[in-house]
């Protein structure tokens, strides 16, 4: 499915905890165009994540253009793009080839929560304002890969964060024309620059 947001601004403002994502991707979604997707959770839930675009296990998300922003600031956790692997639901792949992605909290997260499926984040273009994180939440050898070959990540004091609670199996490669502004923090990750 291709979502063409050319000339459009699509906005969701809510304080409803059940509306935790503006777009839920369960298949193969490509976002193109020069428009904007804007999500703003105004509630005060500090235990759940609130996302502009969430890509479920077994899905592929490709961003070729447009602006994807998350303006949520009252909650603890908010991502412009969130990719998930849980159990045996399949790999998740997020490809950022263009566009502008930003969040007041964290711009892009891959939640690596599977020892059999991989959370993949490939950045070859675009502009990311905010942190990029790969998160493994337990002591298992959860699998993830971060490949950055182009684009710009403007992360402030921390551009890329690989956070684990155990022996995660995470590979990070930064090459090509990629520009990363901010510190790299890695736990349980193999970096190749």
Residue pairs with C-beta under 8 A, 6 or more apart in sequence:
1 27
1 28
1 29
1 30
2 29
2 30
2 31
2 32
3 23
3 29
3 30
3 31
3 32
3 33
4 32
4 33
5 31
5 32
5 33
5 34
5 35
5 36
5 37
5 65
5 66
6 32
6 33
6 34
6 35
7 33
7 34
7 35
8 33
8 35
8 36
9 35
9 36
9 38
10 22
10 35
10 36
10 37
10 38
11 36
11 38
11 39
11 40
12 19
12 22
12 38
12 39
12 40
13 40
13 42
14 40
14 41
14 42
14 43
15 41
15 42
15 43
16 43
17 43
17 45
17 48
19 41
20 41
20 48
20 49
20 50
20 51
20 54
21 39
21 50
21 51
21 52
21 53
21 54
21 82
22 37
22 39
22 51
22 52
22 53
23 29
23 37
23 52
23 53
23 54
24 54
24 56
25 53
25 54
25 55
25 56
25 59
25 61
26 56
26 58
26 59
27 59
27 60
28 59
28 60
29 55
29 59
29 60
29 61
29 62
30 61
30 62
30 63
30 64
31 37
31 53
31 61
31 62
31 63
31 64
31 65
31 66
31 68
31 99
32 64
32 65
32 66
33 65
33 66
34 65
34 66
35 66
35 67
36 66
36 67
36 68
36 69
37 52
37 53
37 66
37 67
37 68
37 69
38 52
38 67
38 69
38 71
39 50
39 51
39 52
39 69
39 70
39 71
39 72
39 80
40 70
40 71
40 72
41 50
41 72
41 74
41 75
41 78
42 72
42 74
43 74
43 75
44 74
44 75
45 75
46 75
46 76
46 77
47 76
48 75
48 77
49 77
49 78
49 79
49 82
49 109
50 70
50 72
50 75
50 77
50 78
50 79
51 70
51 78
51 79
51 80
51 81
51 82
52 68
52 69
52 70
52 79
52 80
52 81
52 103
53 61
53 68
53 80
53 81
53 82
54 79
54 81
54 82
54 83
54 84
55 61
55 81
55 82
55 83
55 84
55 92
55 94
56 84
56 89
56 92
57 84
57 85
57 86
57 87
57 89
57 90
57 91
57 92
57 114
57 117
58 89
58 90
58 91
58 92
59 83
59 90
59 92
59 93
60 92
60 93
60 94
60 95
61 81
61 83
61 92
61 93
61 94
61 95
62 94
62 95
62 97
63 81
63 94
63 95
63 96
63 97
63 98
63 99
63 101
63 126
64 97
64 98
64 99
65 98
65 99
66 99
66 100
67 99
67 100
67 101
67 102
68 80
68 81
68 99
68 100
68 101
68 102
69 80
69 100
69 101
69 102
69 103
70 78
70 79
70 80
70 102
70 103
70 104
70 105
71 104
72 78
72 103
72 104
72 105
73 104
73 105
75 105
76 105
77 105
77 106
78 103
78 104
78 105
78 106
79 103
79 105
79 106
79 107
79 108
79 109
80 101
80 102
80 103
80 106
80 107
80 108
80 130
81 94
81 96
81 101
81 107
81 108
81 109
82 108
82 109
82 111
83 92
83 93
83 94
83 108
83 109
83 110
83 111
83 119
83 120
83 121
84 92
84 110
84 111
84 113
84 119
85 91
85 92
85 110
85 111
85 112
85 113
85 114
85 117
85 118
85 119
85 142
85 143
85 144
86 111
86 113
86 114
87 113
87 114
87 117
88 114
88 116
88 117
89 114
89 117
90 117
91 117
91 118
91 119
91 120
92 110
92 117
92 119
92 120
93 120
93 121
93 122
94 108
94 110
94 120
94 121
94 122
95 122
95 124
96 108
96 121
96 122
96 123
96 124
96 125
96 126
96 128
96 151
97 124
97 125
97 126
98 125
98 126
99 126
99 127
100 126
100 127
100 128
100 129
101 107
101 108
101 126
101 127
101 128
101 129
101 130
102 128
102 129
102 130
103 129
103 130
104 130
105 130
106 130
106 131
106 132
106 133
107 128
107 129
107 130
107 131
107 132
107 155
108 121
108 128
108 130
108 131
108 132
108 133
109 132
109 133
109 134
109 135
110 119
110 120
110 121
110 133
110 134
110 135
110 144
110 146
111 119
111 135
111 137
112 118
112 119
112 134
112 135
112 136
112 142
112 143
112 144
112 168
112 170
113 136
113 137
113 138
113 142
114 142
114 143
115 140
115 141
115 142
115 143
115 169
116 143
117 143
118 143
118 144
118 145
119 134
119 142
119 143
119 144
119 145
120 144
120 145
120 147
121 132
121 134
121 144
121 145
121 146
121 147
122 147
122 149
123 132
123 146
123 147
123 148
123 149
123 150
123 151
123 153
123 178
124 148
124 149
124 150
124 151
124 176
125 150
125 151
126 151
126 152
127 151
127 152
127 154
128 151
128 152
128 153
128 154
128 155
129 154
130 154
130 155
130 156
131 155
131 156
131 158
131 159
131 160
131 161
131 182
132 146
132 153
132 155
132 159
132 160
132 161
133 160
133 161
133 162
133 163
134 144
134 146
134 161
134 162
134 163
134 170
134 172
134 189
135 163
135 164
136 142
136 144
136 163
136 164
136 165
136 166
136 168
136 170
136 188
137 165
138 165
138 166
139 165
139 166
139 167
140 166
140 167
140 168
141 166
141 167
141 168
141 169
142 164
142 166
142 168
142 169
142 170
143 168
143 169
143 170
144 168
144 169
144 170
144 171
145 170
145 171
145 172
145 173
146 160
146 162
146 170
146 171
146 172
146 173
147 173
148 172
148 173
148 174
148 175
148 176
148 178
148 180
149 173
149 175
149 176
149 177
149 178
150 176
150 177
150 178
151 178
151 179
152 178
152 179
152 180
152 181
153 159
153 160
153 178
153 179
153 180
153 181
153 182
154 181
154 182
155 180
155 181
155 182
155 183
156 182
157 182
157 183
158 182
158 183
158 185
159 180
159 181
159 182
159 183
159 184
160 172
160 180
160 182
160 183
160 184
160 185
160 186
161 185
161 186
162 168
162 170
162 172
162 185
162 186
162 187
162 188
162 189
163 185
163 187
164 170
164 187
164 188
164 189
166 188
167 188
168 188
168 189
169 188
170 186
170 188
170 189
170 190
171 189
171 190
171 192
172 186
172 189
172 190
172 191
172 192
173 192
173 193
174 180
174 191
174 192
174 193
175 192
175 193
184 191
